[in-house]
Amino acid sequence: MSWNALLPELVLSLGILLVFLLELFLSRKYYKFLTLLAGLVPLFALLSLFFVHVPSKTLFDVFYVDTQNLIGKGLLYAITSLSLLASYDYFLKKEADYGELSYLVLTSSLGLSILLSSSNLALLFLALELSSITMYVLIGNFRLDYPSKEGAYKYLVMGSTGTATLALGSAFYYASVGSLFLKSYSDSNTLFLLGIFLILSALALKVSAVPFHFWTPDAYEGAPTPITAYISTAPKIALYFLLVKMSALFSQVKEWMLLVALLSILSMFYASFVAYAQKSVKRLLAYSSIAHAGYFLLGIVVWDKILSSAMLFYLSVYAFATLGSFIVLAVLEKRESFTHHFMDYRGLGRYDTLPAVVLSLFLFALIGIPPMALFIGKLGIFAGLAKVGLLPLAVLFVVASIVSAGYYLKVIVYMFLEGEERRWQKVKLSAGEAFVIMLCAVLVVLFGIFPSVLYDLIFNAL
């Protein structure tokens, strides 16, 4: 049994325990130190990835490590660290308790990290629940705020349904395959198909795919904005890396292809059209997340190395663009009585230029305008779909992307072209916020100019 495979999770667990104990005994004036420590823990876990031997198995072979999931863990730890470093000043302004929030975020990332290496449905279930339960608490962190509690409750109810669905699907899978281990299975009997349908439905709920998305707008809007930045990125990284592995096993089953394609088409178009009706920028970005769930699902309709690599590349740069967007929203929200209604963004580009320019950069990236890295990701998915003979899906993908451009541009128009200004007092960026926003912006542009740096790494891992 090779305990070396568990090194990143052990580092993360020790870090969680340390932050938890320090939060119990340190007074509030030491929370800046606690912030720095919590943000460094995922970085230490990321460094430990270089000492993991691949491929390796442990815990009776239910925990499997290869280069692919190490890349996923690296991205997960980076997003977690950036989310924590950018959140302290926000919670200080909101007079919220940051201490417990920091180790809850780390605990959620621990669950997602274990999920990435799960080769058994039992461990997958436990890892997903460890992450999900902490996210319910994180969303409801503003105890006296009704939208925060409402969002947490909706996610709790729907997430619990997803939990039951995953457990039932695992039972059907075991009944047909005779094992809880994820492995290729070609006999498409009724029990197997029912098991795959339920498991995929549960995972689709977690990634906000239509029609399992109903918790997403309320949870994203009600959660503290830095937490929204985390839950809109970190879980997606872990789950889509897992789904790529499942696609390699099950995509030869015709029903898998049909179900994933249907989820993808519904997510792309439903979210894009509903987003136009939104009055809140934060809620609009929630529907953007749902639409992107449809884009990413295209990458697992069938197993193809080029298609899967393009999707994972797109997912990675999307995570940085989305994280940066929500951190900019968190900075704007530090103004007293600021909401994310479109009227609050009117004239922002003339009155408080820097946040408006950076937010516009991230929105242009989400549209997929070159030289942003997401353009390369979208182009790769289109080429991958065409290569495997799914040109109709590729065309629908392009149409959905064009439709989505309008609601991103709507935000930019309000910031720079609308006449009446809301003269909000300028807010200062904390060092953590400035660093995270700058890094995300640089990476989104850099990977667009030099995509091979990340793409080749993912392609070779697959």
C-alpha positions as CSV (number, residue, x, y, z in Angstrom):
1,M,0.0,0.0,0.0
2,S,1.6,3.3,-1.2
3,W,0.8,6.1,1.2
4,N,2.8,8.4,-1.1
5,A,-0.3,8.7,-3.3
6,L,-2.2,10.4,-0.4
7,L,0.6,13.0,0.2
8,P,-1.4,16.1,-1.0
9,E,-4.5,15.0,0.9
10,L,-2.4,14.5,4.1
11,V,-0.9,18.0,3.7
12,L,-4.3,19.5,3.2
13,S,-5.7,17.6,6.2
14,L,-2.9,18.8,8.5
15,G,-3.4,22.3,7.3
16,I,-7.1,22.1,8.0
17,L,-6.4,20.9,11.5
18,L,-3.9,23.6,12.1
19,V,-6.2,26.4,10.9
20,F,-9.1,25.0,12.9
21,L,-7.0,24.9,16.1
22,L,-5.6,28.4,15.6
23,E,-9.1,29.8,14.9
24,L,-10.2,28.5,18.2
25,F,-7.5,30.2,20.2
26,L,-6.5,33.3,18.3
27,S,-8.3,36.6,18.7
28,R,-9.9,38.5,15.8
29,K,-6.9,40.8,15.4
30,Y,-4.8,37.8,14.2
31,Y,-7.2,36.9,11.4
32,K,-4.9,38.4,8.8
33,F,-2.2,35.9,9.8
34,L,-4.9,33.1,9.7
35,T,-5.9,34.3,6.2
36,L,-2.3,34.0,4.9
37,L,-1.9,30.6,6.5
38,A,-5.2,29.3,5.0
39,G,-4.2,30.6,1.6
40,L,-0.8,28.9,1.8
41,V,-2.1,25.5,2.8
42,P,-3.4,24.6,-0.7
43,L,0.0,25.9,-2.1
44,F,1.9,23.5,0.1
45,A,-0.5,20.7,-1.1
46,L,0.2,21.8,-4.7
47,L,4.0,21.6,-4.1
48,S,3.6,18.1,-2.6
49,L,2.1,16.9,-6.0
50,F,5.7,16.9,-7.4
51,F,6.6,14.2,-4.9
52,V,3.8,11.8,-5.7
53,H,4.7,8.7,-7.7
54,V,2.4,8.1,-10.6
55,P,0.6,5.9,-11.4
56,S,-0.1,4.5,-7.9
57,K,-2.9,3.1,-5.8
58,T,-3.7,2.9,-2.2
59,L,-6.6,2.2,0.3
60,F,-7.4,-1.2,-1.3
61,D,-7.1,0.3,-4.8
62,V,-10.1,2.6,-4.3
63,F,-7.7,5.7,-4.4
64,Y,-5.9,6.0,-7.7
65,V,-3.4,8.6,-8.8
66,D,-2.2,9.4,-12.3
67,T,-0.9,12.4,-14.2
68,Q,-4.4,13.5,-15.3
69,N,-5.9,13.8,-11.8
70,L,-2.7,15.4,-10.5
71,I,-3.2,18.2,-13.0
72,G,-6.8,18.5,-11.8
73,K,-5.6,18.7,-8.2
74,G,-3.0,21.3,-9.1
75,L,-5.7,23.5,-10.6
76,L,-8.1,22.9,-7.7
77,Y,-5.4,23.9,-5.1
78,A,-4.5,27.0,-7.1
79,I,-8.2,28.1,-7.3
80,T,-8.7,27.4,-3.5
81,S,-5.7,29.4,-2.5
82,L,-6.6,32.4,-4.7
83,S,-10.2,32.3,-3.4
84,L,-9.0,32.4,0.2
85,L,-6.4,35.1,-0.4
86,A,-9.0,37.4,-2.1
87,S,-11.7,37.0,0.5
88,Y,-10.4,38.4,3.8
89,D,-11.0,42.1,3.2
90,Y,-14.6,41.4,1.9
91,F,-15.5,39.6,5.1
92,L,-13.9,42.2,7.2
93,K,-16.1,44.9,5.6
94,K,-19.2,42.7,6.0
95,E,-18.2,42.0,9.7
96,A,-18.5,38.3,9.1
97,D,-16.6,35.5,10.8
98,Y,-13.7,34.7,8.5
99,G,-12.0,32.1,10.7
100,E,-14.4,29.2,10.4
101,L,-15.0,30.0,6.7
102,S,-11.3,29.5,5.8
103,Y,-11.1,25.9,7.1
104,L,-14.5,25.0,5.6
105,V,-13.2,26.0,2.2
106,L,-10.2,23.9,2.7
107,T,-12.4,21.0,3.9
108,S,-14.5,21.3,0.7
109,S,-11.3,21.2,-1.4
110,L,-10.1,18.1,0.5
111,G,-13.4,16.3,-0.5
112,L,-12.9,17.4,-4.1
113,S,-9.3,16.3,-4.1
114,I,-10.3,12.8,-2.9
115,L,-13.1,12.8,-5.6
116,L,-10.5,13.3,-8.3
117,S,-8.7,10.1,-7.3
118,S,-11.8,8.0,-6.6
119,S,-11.9,4.8,-8.7
120,N,-14.7,3.4,-6.6
121,L,-18.3,4.7,-6.3
122,A,-18.3,4.3,-2.5
123,L,-15.3,6.6,-2.1
124,L,-16.7,8.9,-4.7
125,F,-19.9,9.2,-2.7
126,L,-18.1,10.0,0.5
127,A,-15.8,12.6,-1.1
128,L,-18.7,14.3,-2.9
129,E,-20.7,14.5,0.3
130,L,-17.7,15.9,2.3
131,S,-17.4,18.7,-0.2
132,S,-21.2,19.3,-0.6
133,I,-22.0,19.5,3.1
134,T,-19.3,22.2,3.7
135,M,-20.6,24.1,0.6
136,Y,-24.1,24.2,2.1
137,V,-22.6,25.9,5.2
138,L,-20.4,28.2,3.2
139,I,-23.4,29.5,1.1
140,G,-25.4,30.2,4.3
141,N,-22.5,32.0,6.0
142,F,-24.4,35.3,6.3
143,R,-26.7,34.1,9.1
144,L,-28.8,37.2,9.3
145,D,-29.2,37.5,5.5
146,Y,-32.3,35.9,4.0
147,P,-31.0,35.3,0.5
148,S,-28.0,33.6,1.9
149,K,-30.1,31.2,4.0
150,E,-32.5,30.7,1.1
151,G,-29.7,29.8,-1.3
152,A,-28.1,27.4,1.2
153,Y,-31.5,25.7,1.9
154,K,-32.3,25.3,-1.8
155,Y,-28.9,23.7,-2.5
156,L,-29.3,21.5,0.6
157,V,-32.7,20.2,-0.6
158,M,-31.6,19.6,-4.2
159,G,-28.2,18.4,-3.1
160,S,-29.8,15.8,-0.8
161,T,-31.8,14.6,-3.8
162,G,-28.6,14.3,-5.7
163,T,-27.1,12.3,-2.9
164,A,-30.0,9.8,-2.9
165,T,-29.8,9.6,-6.7
166,L,-26.1,8.9,-6.6
167,A,-26.6,6.2,-3.9
168,L,-29.4,4.5,-5.9
169,G,-27.4,4.7,-9.1
170,S,-24.4,3.1,-7.4
171,A,-26.7,0.3,-6.2
172,F,-28.0,-0.4,-9.7
173,Y,-24.4,-0.2,-11.1
174,Y,-23.3,-2.8,-8.5
175,A,-26.2,-5.0,-9.3
176,S,-25.3,-5.1,-13.0
177,V,-21.4,-5.0,-12.9
178,G,-20.9,-6.9,-9.6
179,S,-18.4,-4.2,-8.4
180,L,-18.4,-0.6,-7.2
181,F,-15.1,0.0,-9.1
182,L,-15.4,2.2,-12.2
183,K,-14.6,0.1,-15.2
184,S,-15.5,-0.4,-18.8
185,Y,-18.7,-2.4,-19.3
186,S,-20.2,-3.1,-22.7
187,D,-23.3,-5.1,-21.7
188,S,-26.0,-2.5,-21.8
189,N,-28.6,-4.2,-19.7
190,T,-31.4,-2.3,-18.1
191,L,-29.9,-2.2,-14.6
192,F,-26.6,-0.8,-15.9
193,L,-28.3,1.9,-18.0
194,L,-30.5,2.9,-15.1
195,G,-27.4,3.1,-12.8
196,I,-25.5,5.2,-15.3
197,F,-28.5,7.5,-15.8
198,L,-28.9,8.1,-12.1
199,I,-25.1,8.6,-11.5
200,L,-24.8,11.0,-14.4
201,S,-28.0,12.9,-13.2
202,A,-26.5,13.3,-9.7
203,L,-23.2,14.6,-11.2
204,A,-25.1,16.9,-13.6
205,L,-26.9,18.4,-10.6
206,K,-23.5,19.2,-9.0
207,V,-22.2,20.9,-12.2
208,S,-25.5,22.9,-12.6
209,A,-26.6,21.3,-15.9
210,V,-30.2,21.8,-17.0
211,P,-32.7,20.5,-15.8
212,F,-30.9,20.0,-12.5
213,H,-29.8,23.7,-12.2
214,F,-32.6,25.2,-10.2
215,W,-30.4,25.7,-7.0
216,T,-27.7,27.5,-8.9
217,P,-29.0,31.1,-9.4
218,D,-30.2,31.4,-5.8
219,A,-27.1,29.8,-4.3
220,Y,-24.7,31.9,-6.3
221,E,-26.7,35.1,-5.6
222,G,-27.2,34.5,-1.9
223,A,-23.7,33.2,-1.1
224,P,-21.0,35.7,0.0
225,T,-19.4,36.7,-3.3
226,P,-15.9,35.2,-2.7
227,I,-17.7,32.0,-1.8
228,T,-19.6,32.2,-5.1
229,A,-16.2,32.6,-6.8
230,Y,-15.1,29.3,-5.2
231,I,-18.2,27.2,-5.7
232,S,-18.5,28.3,-9.4
233,T,-15.0,27.1,-10.2
234,A,-13.4,24.5,-7.8
235,P,-16.2,21.8,-7.9
236,K,-16.4,22.1,-11.7
237,I,-12.7,21.3,-12.0
238,A,-12.9,18.2,-9.9
239,L,-16.2,16.9,-11.4
240,Y,-15.3,17.4,-15.1
241,F,-11.9,15.8,-14.6
242,L,-13.8,12.9,-13.1
243,L,-16.4,12.9,-16.0
244,V,-13.6,12.7,-18.6
245,K,-12.5,9.5,-16.9
246,M,-16.0,8.2,-16.9
247,S,-16.4,9.2,-20.5
248,A,-13.5,7.0,-21.4
249,L,-15.2,4.0,-19.8
250,F,-18.9,4.5,-20.8
251,S,-19.0,6.7,-24.0
252,Q,-19.2,3.6,-26.2
253,V,-22.7,3.1,-24.7
254,K,-25.1,4.8,-27.1
255,E,-27.4,5.9,-24.2
256,W,-24.5,7.8,-22.6
257,M,-23.9,9.8,-25.7
258,L,-27.6,10.6,-26.1
259,L,-28.1,11.7,-22.5
260,V,-24.9,13.8,-22.3
261,A,-25.8,15.5,-25.6
262,L,-29.3,16.3,-24.4
263,L,-28.0,17.7,-21.1
264,S,-25.5,19.8,-23.1
265,I,-28.0,21.3,-25.6
266,L,-30.6,22.1,-22.9
267,S,-28.0,23.8,-20.7
268,M,-26.5,25.9,-23.5
269,F,-29.7,27.3,-24.8
270,Y,-31.9,27.5,-21.8
271,A,-29.3,29.4,-19.7
272,S,-28.4,31.7,-22.5
273,F,-31.9,32.9,-23.2
274,V,-32.9,33.1,-19.5
275,A,-29.8,35.2,-18.7
276,Y,-31.2,38.0,-20.9
277,A,-34.1,38.4,-18.4
278,Q,-31.9,38.9,-15.4
279,K,-31.6,42.2,-13.6
280,S,-28.7,41.3,-11.4
281,V,-25.1,40.9,-12.8
282,K,-24.3,38.3,-10.1
283,R,-27.4,36.2,-11.1
284,L,-26.5,36.7,-14.8
285,L,-23.1,35.1,-14.2
286,A,-24.9,32.2,-12.5
287,Y,-26.7,31.5,-15.7
288,S,-23.4,31.9,-17.5
289,S,-22.1,29.1,-15.4
290,I,-25.1,26.9,-16.3
291,A,-24.5,27.7,-20.0
292,H,-20.8,26.7,-19.7
293,A,-21.9,23.5,-18.1
294,G,-23.4,22.7,-21.5
295,Y,-20.2,23.6,-23.3
296,F,-18.1,21.4,-21.1
297,L,-20.5,18.5,-21.4
298,L,-19.8,18.5,-25.1
299,G,-16.3,17.4,-24.3
300,I,-17.5,14.1,-22.8
301,V,-20.2,13.1,-25.3
302,V,-17.7,10.7,-26.7
303,W,-14.1,9.8,-25.7
304,D,-11.6,11.4,-27.9
305,K,-8.2,12.6,-26.8
306,I,-8.3,15.9,-28.7
307,L,-11.8,16.7,-27.7
308,S,-11.3,15.9,-24.0
309,S,-8.0,17.8,-24.0
310,A,-9.7,20.9,-25.5
311,M,-12.5,20.7,-23.0
312,L,-10.2,20.5,-20.0
313,F,-8.1,23.3,-21.3
314,Y,-11.2,25.4,-21.7
315,L,-12.3,24.4,-18.2
316,S,-9.0,25.5,-16.7
317,V,-8.9,29.0,-18.3
318,Y,-12.7,29.4,-17.6
319,A,-12.0,28.8,-13.9
320,F,-9.5,31.7,-13.8
321,A,-11.8,34.0,-15.8
322,T,-14.8,33.2,-13.6
323,L,-12.8,33.5,-10.4
324,G,-11.6,36.9,-11.5
325,S,-15.1,38.1,-12.4
326,F,-16.6,37.3,-9.1
327,I,-13.7,38.8,-7.1
328,V,-14.2,42.1,-9.0
329,L,-17.9,41.8,-8.0
330,A,-16.8,41.2,-4.4
331,V,-14.7,44.4,-4.6
332,L,-17.6,46.4,-5.9
333,E,-19.9,45.0,-3.2
334,K,-17.8,46.4,-0.4
335,R,-19.6,49.7,-1.1
336,E,-22.3,50.4,1.4
337,S,-25.8,49.5,0.1
338,F,-24.4,48.3,-3.2
339,T,-26.4,45.6,-4.9
340,H,-25.6,43.9,-8.2
341,H,-28.6,45.4,-10.0
342,F,-27.7,46.6,-13.5
343,M,-28.5,50.2,-12.4
344,D,-25.6,50.0,-9.9
345,Y,-23.2,49.4,-12.8
346,R,-24.5,52.4,-14.9
347,G,-21.6,54.7,-15.7
348,L,-19.1,52.7,-13.6
349,G,-16.5,52.8,-16.4
350,R,-16.3,56.6,-16.2
351,Y,-16.5,56.9,-12.4
352,D,-14.4,53.9,-11.2
353,T,-12.5,52.8,-14.3
354,L,-10.2,50.1,-13.1
355,P,-12.8,47.6,-11.8
356,A,-14.9,48.2,-14.9
357,V,-12.0,47.6,-17.3
358,V,-10.9,44.4,-15.6
359,L,-14.5,43.1,-15.4
360,S,-14.9,43.8,-19.1
361,L,-11.7,41.9,-19.8
362,F,-13.1,38.8,-18.0
363,L,-16.5,39.2,-19.8
364,F,-14.8,39.4,-23.2
365,A,-12.9,36.3,-22.2
366,L,-16.1,34.4,-21.4
367,I,-17.5,35.5,-24.8
368,G,-14.5,33.9,-26.4
369,I,-12.9,36.9,-28.1
370,P,-9.3,36.4,-29.1
371,P,-6.6,36.7,-27.8
372,M,-8.3,35.5,-24.7
373,A,-7.6,31.8,-23.8
374,L,-11.2,30.8,-23.8
375,F,-11.3,31.4,-27.6
376,I,-8.7,28.7,-28.0
377,G,-10.8,26.4,-25.8
378,K,-13.9,27.0,-27.8
379,L,-12.1,26.5,-31.0
380,G,-10.6,23.2,-29.7
381,I,-14.0,21.9,-28.7
382,F,-15.5,22.8,-32.1
383,A,-12.6,21.1,-33.9
384,G,-12.8,18.0,-31.6
385,L,-16.6,17.6,-32.3
386,A,-16.0,18.0,-36.0
387,K,-13.2,15.4,-35.9
388,V,-15.4,12.7,-34.2
389,G,-18.3,13.3,-36.7
390,L,-20.5,15.4,-34.4
391,L,-20.8,18.4,-36.6
392,P,-24.4,19.2,-35.7
393,L,-23.4,19.5,-32.0
394,A,-20.4,21.7,-33.1
395,V,-22.8,24.0,-35.0
396,L,-25.2,24.2,-32.0
397,F,-22.2,25.1,-29.8
398,V,-21.3,28.0,-32.1
399,V,-24.9,29.3,-32.2
400,A,-25.2,29.1,-28.4
401,S,-21.9,31.0,-28.0
402,I,-23.1,33.7,-30.3
403,V,-26.4,34.0,-28.4
404,S,-24.5,34.2,-25.1
405,A,-22.4,37.2,-26.2
406,G,-25.3,39.5,-25.9
407,Y,-25.8,39.3,-22.2
408,Y,-22.1,39.7,-21.5
409,L,-22.0,42.8,-23.7
410,K,-25.1,44.1,-21.9
411,V,-23.0,44.5,-18.7
412,I,-20.3,46.3,-20.6
413,V,-22.8,48.6,-22.2
414,Y,-24.2,49.6,-18.8
415,M,-20.7,50.3,-17.5
416,F,-19.4,52.4,-20.3
417,L,-22.2,53.6,-22.6
418,E,-25.2,54.4,-20.3
419,G,-25.6,58.0,-19.4
420,E,-26.6,58.4,-15.8
421,E,-24.0,57.5,-13.2
422,R,-24.3,56.1,-9.8
423,R,-21.6,58.1,-7.9
424,W,-20.4,55.4,-5.6
425,Q,-17.5,56.1,-3.3
426,K,-14.4,54.4,-4.7
427,V,-13.2,51.3,-2.8
428,K,-9.6,50.3,-2.3
429,L,-8.5,46.8,-3.3
430,S,-6.8,44.8,-0.7
431,A,-3.4,43.3,-1.5
432,G,-5.0,39.8,-1.8
433,E,-7.8,41.1,-4.2
434,A,-5.4,43.0,-6.3
435,F,-3.0,40.0,-6.6
436,V,-5.8,37.5,-7.5
437,I,-7.5,39.8,-10.1
438,M,-4.1,40.6,-11.7
439,L,-3.0,37.0,-11.8
440,C,-6.3,35.8,-13.3
441,A,-6.2,38.5,-15.9
442,V,-2.6,37.7,-16.9
443,L,-3.3,34.0,-17.1
444,V,-6.4,34.4,-19.2
445,V,-4.4,36.5,-21.7
446,L,-1.2,34.5,-21.4
447,F,-2.7,31.1,-22.1
448,G,-4.5,32.7,-25.1
449,I,-1.2,33.7,-26.6
450,F,0.7,30.6,-25.5
451,P,-2.0,27.9,-25.2
452,S,0.5,25.1,-25.8
453,V,2.0,25.6,-22.3
454,L,-1.2,24.2,-20.6
455,Y,-2.8,22.3,-23.5
456,D,0.2,20.1,-24.2
457,L,0.4,19.3,-20.5
458,I,-3.2,18.1,-20.5
459,F,-3.0,16.3,-23.8
460,N,0.1,14.3,-22.7
461,A,-1.6,13.4,-19.4
462,L,-4.6,11.9,-21.3
